[in-house]
Structure formats: C-alpha cells, structure tokens
C-alpha cells in the first residue's frame, strides 16, 4: 500500500512538471487530490495557539494558496463600486508573499474590466487557483483572462479568448499536462474544454462538450490521471463527466449522471477508480473505471450513492478510505472499492472548501471559518475544532507548506503550524 501511494505521488509530479516535493503547486496540491505527505501538521490552532502569522489580503478571491521555493501565490480581484458617472471597475491581480513571515513580495494587475459583472453571492471574481510548473505561474479568471507570469511577477503572455457566459461566476482551476493548460469552460450559453499552450498562450485545441444539458453551467477543475501509460484529463461538466487526451483534446470516454449541473467538486482517482459528484440538484457519487472508451455509463460505473454526497467540496482518499462531506455538514467515510459506509457523522457548519488529508488526519473547513480535524480512520474520532476570531467566511481550500497549513479567509491569509520557532527561520 505504501509503495502504491508513493507511485501515485511521483506520477502526479510527472504530469505537473518538475517541482519540489515540499511545494503545493496547484488546487489541492501536487497530486491535485488534497493529499499531503508532510508530517508534523497542526491539529489545534487559534489566534494564540500555533499561529505563525496572519496577513490581510486585498480585494476578494476564493482561490487557494499555492507554494513554490518558499513563496506563496494567490489571485484576487479588487472591485471599486460605481460612483456618479464612474462605472464599476475590477482589477484582476496576482499576489506573491514570503512564506516565512507573510511579507508581500509583489502585487501585479493582470486584467482590468469595467462595468458590472454578475456572479453568485458565494462566488468571487478570483476563485480559480493558480498552477505552477516550476518556472512560471498560470493565473486564470475564467472569461476575464488567463495569464502566464514568471516567479518574479513578470507577465509572459495573456489570453482573453475564452468567451462564454459563466452565469454565477467562474470557479474551475486549470490543470497542466502535456504542455497545455486544460480548462473547462462550462457556461450558461455554451460548454467546451480547451487546451492552451503553456509556452505561447495560444489556444491549441477547443472541444465542444456536445452534451445537450438542461442547465449547462459547471465549475469543476480537471484532474489529470495516467491510465495504461497515457494521460487523461477528467473534466466533469453538466450532465456528463468526460475524459480527454490533454495533448489533443480528443474525447476518450464519457459517463452520464442524469441532469447534474453546477458541478463544483474536483474528481479524485484512487484504487483504479475515478470518483466524481454530479452536484446539483441531487448529488450522486459515482465510482468509475476509466479503462473504457466512448459512453461508459452502462458498463464502467462500479458503484454509486446519493447519500449525503457533496455538491461543492471535493473528496479525499486515504489508503482504502474515501472521505467526503455534504454541503450541510454530514461527513462520511466509505470504502473506496465497494462504497460501504464505515461511518457518517454531522460536523458543524456548511461546507464548500475541499477536504485536505495529511499526517493521519482529515481536515474539514466550513464556510463560517471553523475547522474540524478527524482521524483518517474507519472509526470516527474528532481530534479538534479550530477557528479564528472574529470568524470570516472561508470557501478556499488549504495549502500545505513545510509543517504548516495555509488558510485563506475572506480578508486574511493565515499560516498555522506546530513549531513557531521553526517557522520563523
């Protein structure tokens, strides 16, 4: 089992590029699945316990922190309301901070938009998480722009070609594989997936979904997996989850989950199965064998359930255990291969942030700023509940760096860890 976990970790690094094992390079970390191999991660924290630093973040964004070479990167949007004859403006910005002390390193405006932009009240204009390839950072703001930036903040290229109606705002992050950024563009008006050349910023391919959903919008992030030596970009959308060849955009397989729409959770891949939620209105969790081709709805679903399935928070797998939480706070631990429920427990709050696992624990972050830490076990064991005062909305998922967690709230970024003297070095 240990060998299998190491192989998955190395495989994920090969898909994303050459990076340090200590880096947290994309949404949900170097594997894209919320699992950290760090030890000594904190269990308990507050304003006075295990807090290394706390810094204010300008604007608003729900992108999660990514880290490389001791620097933290975030996106945000600074909005200035309309006043008199001056229209509303939006500055789409990229931020960099020093992980040691939280000091600001640079703050770069990448795109500037004028006029009202409609979105859901739970969303932000900077919800997609950046992705790092070791030399550059790729920032994505949905139809408002995608950009490549050097580690020092120097822009390399910009792309404003992804035009669609996100209706409730953008949410899905890009995934990097085979020299392209794979991005799901599931709007109210049209649904397609694109591959943007990571070197030039040009659109290399664009593949229509061809799914005819009743409601087309979705906000999920592709997951790149390797099946029989070939990469697949698994991209949930409205009505179907579809796997594509990252280099060409050619469809490999698709699986229908009713009329599911507004899909948010990123898939995970464990024990040879892809786990995906159909999201709204009734969430179904599907365990899919990715070995097929064409429409595999009738042939490759190994198990499924509609019991307390998340609409928003991505799942996490530890060994042969699958952990997930419903939006209303019912946490579940199930067997990855059979779907058998080991335990189900209510934990406080509503949930949008994806789960994080590490050091034998699973971390649940609710929307009200409170975290619940449980043992990664087939028996429910709550280890701690943690929060900062005053509580702030928290929709972003964790980043992991060294022996600490990076937690983004509505107005602040926190670094919490078990050894403050070590963090200060």
N, C-alpha and C positions, 0 to 999 in steps of 0.2 A: 504493500500500500504506500509506504514511504517513497519507494522508487517511482511509482506511478505519479505521485504528486510532484516530485522533482522534474520528471519528464514533461508534465503539463506546463510547469513554470518556465522551463527552458524553451519549450515550443512557443509559448506566448511571447517571450523575448525575441525569438527569431522572426515572428510575424511583425512585431512593432519596430524592430531596428535594434542596434546595439546600444544598450543603456546599462547603467549600474544597477546591481540587484537592490541597492538602497533607494533607488528612485521610484517615484509614483507618477507614471508617465501619461496616464490618460484617465478618463472616467472609470472609476473602480479599480485603478491600479494597473500594474504591468501585465496582468493576466486579463484585465477587463472584467473581472468577476468578483471583485470586492474581497479578495483573499490576500493577506499579508503573511510573509514568513518571518516577520520581526518577532523578537522575544522581548519581554520586559515592558509590554504595553500597559498603560494605566488601566486600573479597574475603577477607581474612585477619583473624582475631581470636583472642584468648586472654585469660587472666587479666591479662596485662601488655601486650597489644597491642590498640589500638583499642577499649578498654573505657571507655565514658563513665561508667557507674555500674552497680551491682548492688545490688538490694534484696531483703529477704526478703518472701515472700507468706504471709499467714496461711492456715491450712486447706489444702484441696486442691481444685484445679479444673483442667480442661484447656481452658477457654475461651481463645480467642486475644485478644490485646490489640487494642482499638480506640482511635482517637485523634481528638480534635477540639479546636480552639482551644488547643493546647499541653497538653492534659490526656489522660491515659491511663486507660481504664476496663477493669475486669476483673470477673468474678464468681468467687466461691469458696464453699466450704462448710466451716464449722468444726464438726467432729464431736467430741462428748465421749462416750467409751465408757461403757457401763453399769457401775455400781459399786454393789454391795449391792442395795438396793431401788430405786435410782435408774436409770431406763431410759436407753438411748442417746438423745442429742439431736443435732439437726442445725440449725445456723444458716446459712441461705442468705443470703449477703451480697453487696453491691455495693461495689466499691472504686474509688477515684479517686486518681491520682498525678500529680505535676507532671512533664512530660516533660523539663524542663531538668535536673533533679537527682534525680528519683525520689522526692522528698519526698511523704509521704502527705498527701492533701488531705481526704478523708473516707472513712468506712467505715460503711455503713448495713446493718442487718439488715432484710431484706425479708420473709422467711418463716421460721417456726420449726416443726420437726416433731419428734415424739417417737416413739421405737421404732426397731427395726432396719429398714433399707431395703436390700434385696438389690440387688447390681449385679455386673457383670463385674469381674475384678481389674484390667483395663486401663482401666476407666472411672472417672469421678468423678461426684459429685453436682452438679457445676457445669461440665459440658462444653460446653453451648451458648454461643456467642459473642454478646454484646450487639450491638444495631444502633442507630445514631444517625441522627436525621432533621434535625439542625442545631440543634434546641432541646431535645430530650429523648433519653434513652437507654432502650431497652427490654431488660429482662433476662428471660431465660426459663430455667426449671429443669424443663422437662417437666411431668409431672402434679403437681409440687410447687409450681407457681405461676409466673405471668407478671406482670411489673410495669413500669409506666412511671415514670421518675424524671427530674426536672429535672437540668440540668447541675450544680447545686449540691448534689445529693443528696436533694432534697425529693421524696418519693413523690407521684405524681399519681393513679394508680389501680393496683389489683391485681385479678388474675383467677385464681381457683382452680377453674375449671370443667372443665379438661381432664383428665378422669379416664379412665385406661387403664393397662394393665399393661405397662411398658416392658421387663420381664423382666431385661435386662442393664444397666439404667440408661438415662438419656436421653442424646442426643448431638446431634441436629439443631438447628440455629440457626434463628431466624425470618428471613424475608425481608420487606421493606417495599415495597408498591406499591399505588397507587390507594386510599390512605387506610386500608389494612389491613395487619396483620401476618399473613403466610401461614405457617402452621406445620403440618408433617407430624406426625401422631400415630399412629405405626405400632407398636402394641403386640402382645403375645402373644395377647391376648384379642379385640381389635378394631383396625381400621385405618380412619382417617379423616383428612381435611385440614380445617383451619379457617381462617377469616379473622376476626381480632379487630380491631375498630375502634380505630385508633391514638389517637383522641381520648377515647373513653369507656371503653375496655377491655372492652366488651361483645362477645360473640360475634355477628358479623354473619351468618356462614354456616358451615355444617358439612356437608361432603360425604363420604359413605361411599366407601371405595375400591371395594367390590364386585369383588374380585379372587379370592377363594377360594384363598389361598395355602396350601401345606402348612405353612409356617412364616411367620408374619405380621410378625414384628418387623423394624424397619429404623430407621436413624438418620441419614438424609441430610437435607441442607438444600436447600430450594427455590432455584432460580435463576430470576430474572425476566428474560425476554428480550422484545424487541419484534419482531413479525413482521407485515409489511404494515401498520404503524401501530397494531397492537393488542398489548397486553401479554399474555404468557403466563407463568404460574408453573409451571415444570417441576419436578415432585416425584417423584423415584424412591422406590419402595417395594418391598415383597416381590412378586416375580413380574412386576410391570409398572412402567414409568415413565409417569406421566400428567401432562398439561399442563392447567391450569385457568385460567379467567378470574379474575384476582385480585379484582376488584370483586364478583363474584357467586358464585364457586365452581363455576360451570358447567364441566363437562369439555369440553375441546376435542379432544384426541387421546390415545391410549394405545398403548404398544408393549410387547409381552411379551418377556422374556428368560429363558424357562424357568421354573424354580422358584427363581431367585435370591432370597436373603433376607439379613437383617442388613446391608442396603445402607448404606454409610457415605459414599463419595465424593460431593462436590457436583458436579453436572454443570457443563460449560463449553460455551460457544457461540462458534464460530469458523467463518468462511467459509461461513455459512449452514447449519451442521450442529451439532446438539446431541450432545455426547459424554458417554456415561454408562457406568458399570460396574455389572454385575449382582451384584458381590460374591460372597458365599458360596453354595454350596461351590466351584463352579468359576466363576471370574470371566470374564465376556465383556465386551468393549468394543464398544459399538455407536455408529456414527455415523448419526444420524437426521435426516432432513429434516423440520423442524417445520411444513411448509406444509399438512399433511393434516388430516383430521378423522376421528373415530371410531377404530377399531382399524387402525393403520397398520403392523402387524407384517410383513405380506406385501408392502407397497408402498413404504415410505419409509425402510428401512434401506439406506444407501448402501454401507457396508462394515462388517465386524466381524472381531474376532480374539479368540482365547483364549490368546494367547502372552504370558505374564508380565504379565497385567493386574492392577492394584491391587484389593485387597479394601477398603483403608482410605484411602489417600492420594489426594486429589483431583489431577487432572491440571492442566496449564497449557499454553497455546498461545502461541507467539511467531511472528509472521508466518505462514508456511505450515508451521510445525513444531509437532508435538504431543509433549509430554514427559510421561512417567509412570514410576512405579516400583512394582514388586510389593512385597508385604509382606516378602518375603525379600531384597530389595535388588537386583533386576535392573532397571536403568534403561533406558528406551527413548526414542529419538527417531524419530518417524514422520511421514509426510506427512499433513497434515490432510485432504486431499481424496481420497486413494487408500488410505491406510493402509500404504503401502510403508514398510518399516523402513529408516531411514538408519543407525542404529547401536543396539547393545544391549550394555550393559556392567554387570558386577557392581560395586556400591559397598557399602562395609562397613555391616553392621547390618541391623536390621529397621525397617520404616517404617510409621508411622501419620499423621504430620503431613503436611499438604498442601504441594505444591510452591509456591514463590514465584519469580517472574521479574522482573528489572529490570536496567537498565543493561547489557544484552547478556549477562546471566548467568541461570542457573537454580540455585536453592538447594534442596538435599535435606537434611532434618533427620531423623536416625534416632532411634529410641526410647531409645538409650543416651546421648544428649546430643552426638553428633558430627555436624557439618555437612559436606557435600561440595558444593563450588561448581564448576560446569562452565560452559563457554561455551555460549551459546544458538546452537548451530551444528549443521549436518548432519554434522559430523565430531566425534567425541568428543574433548574436551580438558578434562582436570581442571585447575582453576586453584588449588584449595586444599582442605585439610581442616582443620576447626577444632573445638575443644572447650574446655570449662572444666573446672577441677579443683576438687573431685572431681566425676566425672561423675554427673549426676542424670537420672532418667527424663524424657523430653521427648516429649510427644504433641501439644502445642499447635502451631498454625501461626504463622508470623511475622506481625508487624505492621510497617508501614513508616512512618517519620516523618522528614521533612527528608531528610538524607543518612545515615540510620541504620536499623538493624534492631532490632526489639523481640522478644526471645526469652524465652519462658516455660518454665521447667523445673519440676520437681516442687515445689521450695521457693523459687525465686527468679525475679525478672524482671531481664533484662539489657537495657541499651541499648548497642549497638556501632555505631561509625561511624569514618570515616576522618580526621576532623578534630576532635580532642577540644577544642581551644580554641574552635571554633565552637559545639560542643555545649554548652559551659558558659555561653555568652552568654544 
